[in-house]
């Protein structure tokens, strides 16, 4: 259980940082969400984490919202 918590915390932190960087770039929101989704997908494949595409998209949306809240 500790390992899952660690992976979740690491994944969230890494992706939130990436999302903030992407959000600071002058791109359309749909392009930014696509980049975040692709980054999550690549990370999950690299670490053998099985998530459906919908779960990845939902996670990307959550990260985008959290990053927007932090940026305010």
Buried (B, 14 or more C-beta within 10 A) or exposed (E): EEEEEEEEEEBBEBBBEBBBEBBEEEEEEEEBBBBBBEBBBEBBEEEEBEBEEEEBBEBBEBBBEBBEEEEE
